[in-house]
Amino acid sequence: MNFFAFKFLFFFIVFFVESFNSQPFNTWDDEKIVVINESQNSEIMNMESLYDDGWDQLPQIIFWKRIMHLSPDSCLVNCASNRKVLKMIPSEEWNLLSKTEKTEKRESFKKEFNLPSNEYVYVTSGKSEFYLFKQVYPSLAPGVSAFEKNNVDPWYAQAILLIESPAQLKKSVVGAYGAFQLMPAVARAQGLKVNSKIDERKDFDKSAFAASQLIKKICIPHAKKILNSHEIEFKEDELWFRLFVLHIYHAGAYNVKAVVDKINPESGGQELIREMWKTKAASFGNNSQNYSQVALASQLILNDIVHEEFEAVYDCD
């Protein structure tokens, strides 16, 4: 071997070792479960942490679980501040009203239930036809595996697959597409081809890789930066931190920073997430507030399905 070849090999080895040491490979086996049914065994993420600190008992989560099970022909009249359900009405009855009549109807609900004048009333239709949990279930294990192979917390894969476009390849009104609902520019930035002839967002594996890259390169670093700017301590495997990152995945770092700056929290945890649910800033509005609520509710429903309908469930470790 000549001198130049040896020198090249030496620097390659040094580079490889430094790269490997700077990005240690993580494993999430202690958070995974093996679900067994008659056709296959699947490794997905355990959902038990959702019961810690009473996340499952929050009225917002209970509300969204009910909405996800409710048929579109019914609506729940609820309080915007805490999603407390006031009553159920037929969707047809509500949809036939004009914009002015809906405003008047909301005011009548406030009087009927003695609500404060500054309370806002939502009328939310059932979404059981959108949240197809049993149909999306087969994609969870491949999604978890794809994220883990890219050294990205697979909890995010499971959460996103359950709520973004479950078992459906529909394009959103703003152009997001694929199992992970990536916007065209975001997908291209992560290496996918998206043009008039090719849209690689429909390819599950490529879309999963792009979404994991987005989480790793953009969402988590920005989450840390925002929290550090407020001197808030965090651990990356804590549920509230994961929910915080999900908000960045959905709303973007700029909007999440705006809402956190407005809250100006002294600590993180569930308290910060709950404050985000009732605070608006920049383009962080109602849909953004709902995002982590929907994520929690969907995981709880998945937990119910797994333990009620499958043959056996084992801890992966």
Sequence and secondary structure as in RCSB ss.txt:
>XXXX:A:sequence
MNFFAFKFLFFFIVFFVESFNSQPFNTWDDEKIVVINESQNSEIMNMESLYDDGWDQLPQIIFWKRIMHLSPDSC
LVNCASNRKVLKMIPSEEWNLLSKTEKTEKRESFKKEFNLPSNEYVYVTSGKSEFYLFKQVYPSLAPGVSAFEKN
NVDPWYAQAILLIESPAQLKKSVVGAYGAFQLMPAVARAQGLKVNSKIDERKDFDKSAFAASQLIKKICIPHAKK
ILNSHEIEFKEDELWFRLFVLHIYHAGAYNVKAVVDKINPESGGQELIREMWKTKAASFGNNSQNYSQVALASQL
ILNDIVHEEFEAVYDCD
>XXXX:A:secstr
  HHHHHHHHHHHHHHHHHHHHS     GGGEEEEE SS EEEEE  GGGGGGGGGGSHHHHHHHHHHHS TTEE
EEEETTT  EEEEEEHHHHHTS HHHHHHHHHHHHHHTT  TT  EEEEE  TTT  HHHHHHHHHHHHHHHHHT
TS THHHHHHHHHSSTT     TTS BTTTTB HHHHHHTT  BSSS BGGGSHHHHHHHHHHHIIIIIHHHHHH
HHHHTT    TTSHHHHHHHHHHHHH HHHHHHHHHHH  S  HHHHHHHHTT  BTTB HHHHHHHHHHHHHHH
HHHHHHHHHSSEEEE  
